[in-house]
Amino acid sequence: MKSKKKRNISDTNLLLTITIVVFFAMYIGAMIFQGGGFLKTQTFFNILNANAALLITSCGLSLVMITGGIDISVGGVVALVSMSCGVYLDYMGGNVAMSILIALGIGLAFGLVQGFLVAYLDIQPFIVTLAGMFFARGMTTIVHTDPFNVQNKAFVALKDTRVIVPGMGSVNRIGKYVDAYVEIGVIVALLIVVLMFVMLRWSKLGRAFYAVGGNKQSALMLGINVKRTRFLAQLFSGVLAGIAGYVYFLHVGSGSASHATGMEMNAIASSIIGGTLLTGGVGNIIGTFFGVLSLSTIQNIVSSAGLDQAWWTGITIAAMLCLFLVIQSIVMARKNRG
């Protein structure tokens, strides 16, 4: 058992290393061959600004995938949170603090219901969260049909808050120095990455997530409550989707039924690129972080190359995803031979 655990840790570190190397190779290559915006530090920070919500949902997906499950409702939950909070603030005269509680409440509700159905009724996670995705998208349209920009002054002030990154600015075209910055949602996302990393690496619950994903029967023999662990994974994913919904809301500042379309697929792709196995038992939150960066960087590279059509981005992401799936297969084959 001890040697198996060491091998799993080795697999995780190997996949993490590959992800980090690929990201830096892509970004440095873009700086060398495309130059332009890639040479500015703000371009990197803008990747974080635009993808803070995706990073949070990807953390939730990674956690669920480590236990051998899946959650494809997160994009719908993000859209529902964004629309609900927007309607509450603008049409009901609400306040920012309560809107944050609404976001957390929506995420918690989805996590509780889906976690119960998956863990205690033993229904397939894909089916449960597929239903959750349809329900969330439907409810988003029921809450409000037309897109709108939020005008609530307190919210707009929070949305426009910028955190200056000292010493990382650049000189613009007219010769003026401009400070580099990140949005407040990036700070939230990075805090969640750190907390998730610490929990998975050093807590008893984190070890339980890996054990359940690796082998449920072995986890039972070790005295781990498998049902509770699977329930908590879905619960955390739901809550993180709620938080991601508000971070997304802070970034776009509007409500729309079309918000976060495809986010669940991007979150799954980011987790896989980051080294999380669909079969469970292997994954790393730091890898997920670099998976999100890699996915966003390849999209920027394709766009900067003049290939603005949506299908070029889709083809590139598909090729990248296939590459990492092949890498994972090779790593697992190596493990099985060992």
C-alpha positions as CSV (number, residue, x, y, z in Angstrom):
1,M,0.0,0.0,0.0
2,K,2.9,2.3,0.8
3,S,4.6,1.8,-2.5
4,K,1.3,2.4,-4.3
5,K,0.8,5.7,-2.5
6,K,4.3,6.8,-3.5
7,R,3.6,5.9,-7.1
8,N,0.4,7.9,-7.1
9,I,2.3,10.9,-5.7
10,S,4.9,10.4,-8.4
11,D,2.2,10.3,-11.1
12,T,0.7,13.5,-9.8
13,N,4.1,15.3,-9.8
14,L,5.0,14.1,-13.2
15,L,1.7,15.3,-14.8
16,L,2.1,18.6,-12.9
17,T,5.6,19.1,-14.2
18,I,4.5,18.4,-17.8
19,T,1.6,21.0,-17.5
20,I,3.9,23.7,-16.1
21,V,6.6,23.0,-18.8
22,V,4.0,23.2,-21.6
23,F,2.5,26.4,-20.3
24,F,5.9,28.2,-20.0
25,A,6.9,26.8,-23.4
26,M,3.7,28.2,-25.0
27,Y,4.0,31.6,-23.3
28,I,7.7,32.1,-23.9
29,G,7.2,31.0,-27.5
30,A,4.4,33.6,-27.9
31,M,6.7,36.3,-26.5
32,I,9.4,35.4,-28.9
33,F,7.5,34.8,-32.1
34,Q,4.4,37.0,-31.6
35,G,5.7,39.7,-29.2
36,G,3.3,42.5,-28.9
37,G,1.0,42.2,-25.9
38,F,2.7,39.0,-24.7
39,L,5.7,41.1,-23.7
40,K,3.6,43.2,-21.3
41,T,3.0,41.9,-17.8
42,Q,-0.5,43.2,-17.9
43,T,-1.3,40.7,-20.6
44,F,-0.6,37.9,-18.1
45,F,-2.7,39.6,-15.5
46,N,-5.5,40.1,-17.9
47,I,-5.6,36.3,-18.4
48,L,-6.1,36.0,-14.7
49,N,-8.7,38.8,-14.7
50,A,-10.7,37.1,-17.5
51,N,-10.5,33.6,-16.1
52,A,-10.8,34.0,-12.3
53,A,-14.2,32.5,-12.3
54,L,-13.1,29.6,-14.5
55,L,-10.2,29.0,-12.1
56,I,-12.6,28.6,-9.2
57,T,-15.0,26.3,-11.1
58,S,-12.0,24.2,-12.3
59,C,-10.9,23.8,-8.7
60,G,-14.3,22.4,-7.9
61,L,-14.2,20.1,-10.9
62,S,-10.8,18.9,-10.0
63,L,-12.0,18.0,-6.5
64,V,-15.0,16.0,-7.9
65,M,-12.9,14.3,-10.6
66,I,-10.3,13.3,-8.0
67,T,-13.1,11.3,-6.3
68,G,-14.0,9.7,-9.6
69,G,-17.1,11.9,-10.2
70,I,-18.0,14.8,-12.5
71,D,-20.0,18.0,-12.3
72,I,-21.3,19.6,-15.5
73,S,-23.8,22.0,-13.8
74,V,-21.2,24.6,-12.8
75,G,-21.6,26.8,-15.9
76,G,-25.4,26.9,-15.4
77,V,-24.9,27.7,-11.7
78,V,-22.6,30.6,-12.6
79,A,-25.1,32.0,-15.0
80,L,-27.9,31.7,-12.5
81,V,-25.9,33.4,-9.8
82,S,-25.0,36.2,-12.1
83,M,-28.6,36.8,-13.2
84,S,-30.1,36.4,-9.8
85,C,-27.7,38.8,-8.1
86,G,-28.1,41.3,-10.9
87,V,-31.9,41.3,-10.6
88,Y,-31.7,41.5,-6.9
89,L,-29.4,44.5,-7.0
90,D,-31.0,46.5,-9.8
91,Y,-34.7,45.5,-9.7
92,M,-35.2,44.9,-6.0
93,G,-32.9,47.6,-4.6
94,G,-30.7,45.1,-2.8
95,N,-27.3,45.5,-1.2
96,V,-24.0,43.9,-2.1
97,A,-23.6,41.9,1.1
98,M,-26.9,40.2,0.6
99,S,-26.2,39.5,-3.0
100,I,-23.0,37.6,-2.0
101,L,-25.1,35.5,0.4
102,I,-27.6,34.8,-2.4
103,A,-24.7,33.6,-4.6
104,L,-23.4,31.3,-1.8
105,G,-26.9,30.1,-1.1
106,I,-27.5,29.1,-4.8
107,G,-24.2,27.2,-4.9
108,L,-24.9,25.5,-1.6
109,A,-28.3,24.4,-2.7
110,F,-27.0,22.8,-5.9
111,G,-24.2,21.2,-4.0
112,L,-26.5,19.7,-1.3
113,V,-29.1,18.3,-3.7
114,Q,-26.6,16.9,-6.2
115,G,-24.3,15.6,-3.5
116,F,-27.2,13.8,-1.9
117,L,-28.4,12.2,-5.1
118,V,-24.9,11.2,-6.1
119,A,-23.5,9.9,-2.8
120,Y,-26.6,8.6,-0.9
121,L,-28.9,7.5,-3.8
122,D,-25.9,6.3,-5.9
123,I,-27.2,8.0,-9.1
124,Q,-24.6,8.6,-11.8
125,P,-22.9,12.0,-11.3
126,F,-23.1,12.8,-15.0
127,I,-26.9,12.3,-15.1
128,V,-27.5,14.3,-11.8
129,T,-25.3,17.2,-12.8
130,L,-26.7,17.2,-16.4
131,A,-30.1,17.7,-14.9
132,G,-28.6,20.4,-12.6
133,M,-27.2,22.2,-15.7
134,F,-30.6,22.2,-17.5
135,F,-32.4,23.3,-14.3
136,A,-29.9,26.1,-13.7
137,R,-30.1,27.4,-17.3
138,G,-33.9,27.2,-17.2
139,M,-34.1,29.1,-13.9
140,T,-31.8,31.7,-15.3
141,T,-34.3,32.5,-18.0
142,I,-37.2,32.5,-15.6
143,V,-35.4,34.9,-13.3
144,H,-35.0,37.4,-16.2
145,T,-35.2,37.1,-19.9
146,D,-33.3,40.1,-21.3
147,P,-29.6,40.9,-20.8
148,F,-28.9,44.0,-18.7
149,N,-26.0,45.9,-17.2
150,V,-26.1,46.4,-13.4
151,Q,-26.3,50.0,-12.3
152,N,-26.2,49.5,-8.5
153,K,-23.6,52.1,-7.3
154,A,-22.1,50.0,-4.5
155,F,-21.7,47.0,-6.8
156,V,-20.2,49.1,-9.6
157,A,-17.6,50.5,-7.1
158,L,-16.7,47.0,-6.0
159,K,-16.5,45.8,-9.7
160,D,-14.2,48.7,-10.5
161,T,-11.8,47.9,-7.6
162,R,-8.3,47.2,-8.8
163,V,-5.4,45.7,-6.9
164,I,-2.2,47.3,-8.0
165,V,0.8,44.9,-8.5
166,P,3.9,46.9,-7.4
167,G,6.8,47.1,-9.9
168,M,5.0,45.2,-12.7
169,G,3.7,48.1,-14.7
170,S,4.8,49.1,-18.2
171,V,5.1,52.2,-20.4
172,N,2.3,52.8,-22.8
173,R,2.4,54.2,-26.3
174,I,2.5,57.8,-25.2
175,G,5.4,57.2,-22.8
176,K,3.4,57.1,-19.6
177,Y,4.0,54.5,-17.0
178,V,0.9,52.5,-16.2
179,D,0.6,50.3,-13.1
180,A,-0.2,46.6,-13.6
181,Y,-3.4,45.5,-11.8
182,V,-5.6,42.5,-11.1
183,E,-9.3,42.6,-10.3
184,I,-10.6,41.7,-6.9
185,G,-11.9,38.3,-8.2
186,V,-8.4,37.2,-8.9
187,I,-7.5,37.6,-5.3
188,V,-10.5,35.5,-4.3
189,A,-9.5,32.8,-6.9
190,L,-5.9,32.7,-5.7
191,L,-7.0,32.3,-2.1
192,I,-9.2,29.4,-3.1
193,V,-6.4,27.8,-5.0
194,V,-4.1,28.0,-1.9
195,L,-6.8,26.7,0.5
196,M,-7.7,23.8,-1.8
197,F,-4.1,22.9,-2.3
198,V,-3.5,22.9,1.5
199,M,-6.6,20.8,2.1
200,L,-5.9,18.2,-0.5
201,R,-2.2,17.9,0.4
202,W,-2.2,18.0,4.2
203,S,-5.7,17.3,5.6
204,K,-7.3,14.0,6.4
205,L,-10.2,14.9,4.2
206,G,-7.9,15.6,1.3
207,R,-6.4,12.1,1.6
208,A,-9.9,10.7,1.8
209,F,-10.8,12.3,-1.6
210,Y,-7.7,10.7,-3.2
211,A,-8.4,7.3,-1.6
212,V,-12.1,7.2,-2.7
213,G,-11.1,8.1,-6.3
214,G,-8.3,5.6,-6.3
215,N,-10.3,2.6,-5.1
216,K,-13.6,2.8,-3.2
217,Q,-13.3,-0.7,-1.7
218,S,-9.8,0.0,-0.4
219,A,-11.1,3.3,1.0
220,L,-13.9,1.4,2.9
221,M,-11.3,-1.0,4.3
222,L,-9.3,1.9,5.6
223,G,-12.4,3.2,7.5
224,I,-13.2,6.1,5.2
225,N,-16.8,7.1,4.9
226,V,-17.1,6.9,1.1
227,K,-20.6,8.3,0.8
228,R,-19.8,11.3,3.0
229,T,-16.6,11.9,1.1
230,R,-18.4,11.9,-2.3
231,F,-21.1,14.1,-0.9
232,L,-18.6,16.6,0.4
233,A,-16.9,16.7,-3.0
234,Q,-20.1,17.6,-4.8
235,L,-21.0,20.1,-2.0
236,F,-17.7,21.9,-2.3
237,S,-18.1,22.0,-6.1
238,G,-21.5,23.6,-5.8
239,V,-20.3,26.2,-3.3
240,L,-17.3,27.0,-5.4
241,A,-19.6,27.4,-8.4
242,G,-21.6,29.9,-6.4
243,I,-18.4,31.8,-5.5
244,A,-17.3,31.6,-9.1
245,G,-20.7,33.0,-10.2
246,Y,-20.2,36.1,-8.1
247,V,-16.6,36.5,-9.3
248,Y,-17.9,36.2,-12.9
249,F,-20.6,38.7,-12.1
250,L,-18.0,41.1,-10.8
251,H,-16.0,40.8,-14.0
252,V,-18.9,41.2,-16.5
253,G,-21.2,43.4,-14.4
254,S,-24.3,42.2,-16.1
255,G,-26.9,39.5,-16.2
256,S,-27.7,37.3,-19.2
257,A,-29.0,33.8,-19.9
258,S,-26.1,33.2,-22.2
259,H,-23.4,33.9,-19.6
260,A,-20.8,31.2,-18.8
261,T,-21.9,29.1,-21.8
262,G,-19.5,26.2,-22.1
263,M,-17.7,27.1,-18.8
264,E,-18.2,23.5,-17.5
265,M,-16.4,22.1,-20.6
266,N,-13.5,24.5,-20.2
267,A,-13.3,23.7,-16.5
268,I,-13.1,20.0,-17.3
269,A,-10.5,20.6,-20.0
270,S,-8.5,22.8,-17.6
271,S,-8.5,20.0,-15.0
272,I,-7.4,17.4,-17.4
273,I,-4.7,19.6,-18.8
274,G,-3.6,20.2,-15.2
275,G,-3.1,16.5,-14.7
276,T,-6.4,15.4,-13.1
277,L,-7.4,11.9,-14.2
278,L,-11.1,11.3,-15.3
279,T,-10.7,7.9,-13.6
280,G,-10.0,9.5,-10.2
281,G,-7.3,9.3,-7.6
282,V,-4.8,11.6,-9.3
283,G,-4.8,15.4,-9.5
284,N,-3.3,18.6,-8.2
285,I,-4.8,22.0,-7.7
286,I,-1.6,23.7,-8.8
287,G,-1.8,21.7,-12.0
288,T,-5.4,22.9,-12.4
289,F,-4.2,26.5,-12.0
290,F,-1.6,26.0,-14.8
291,G,-4.3,24.1,-16.8
292,V,-6.5,27.2,-16.8
293,L,-3.5,29.4,-17.8
294,S,-2.5,27.0,-20.6
295,L,-6.1,26.9,-22.0
296,S,-6.4,30.7,-21.9
297,T,-2.9,31.2,-23.4
298,I,-3.5,29.0,-26.4
299,Q,-6.7,30.9,-27.0
300,N,-4.8,34.2,-27.0
301,I,-2.1,32.8,-29.2
302,V,-4.7,31.6,-31.8
303,S,-6.4,35.0,-31.7
304,S,-3.1,36.9,-32.0
305,A,-2.2,34.9,-35.0
306,G,-5.3,36.3,-36.8
307,L,-7.3,33.1,-36.5
308,D,-10.3,34.8,-34.9
309,Q,-12.9,32.3,-36.1
310,A,-14.4,30.3,-33.2
311,W,-13.6,26.9,-34.9
312,W,-9.8,27.6,-34.8
313,T,-9.9,28.0,-31.1
314,G,-12.0,24.9,-30.7
315,I,-9.7,22.8,-32.9
316,T,-6.6,24.0,-31.0
317,I,-8.2,23.3,-27.6
318,A,-9.3,19.8,-28.9
319,A,-5.7,19.1,-30.1
320,M,-4.3,20.2,-26.8
321,L,-6.8,18.2,-24.8
322,C,-6.0,15.1,-26.9
323,L,-2.3,15.6,-26.3
324,F,-2.7,15.6,-22.5
325,L,-5.1,12.6,-22.6
326,V,-2.4,10.7,-24.5
327,I,0.2,11.8,-22.0
328,Q,-2.0,10.7,-19.1
329,S,-2.5,7.3,-20.8
330,I,1.2,6.9,-21.1
331,V,1.7,7.7,-17.5
332,M,-1.0,5.3,-16.4
333,A,0.5,2.6,-18.6
334,R,3.8,3.2,-16.9
335,K,2.1,2.8,-13.6
336,N,0.4,-0.4,-14.5
337,R,3.7,-1.9,-15.8
338,G,5.2,-1.0,-12.4
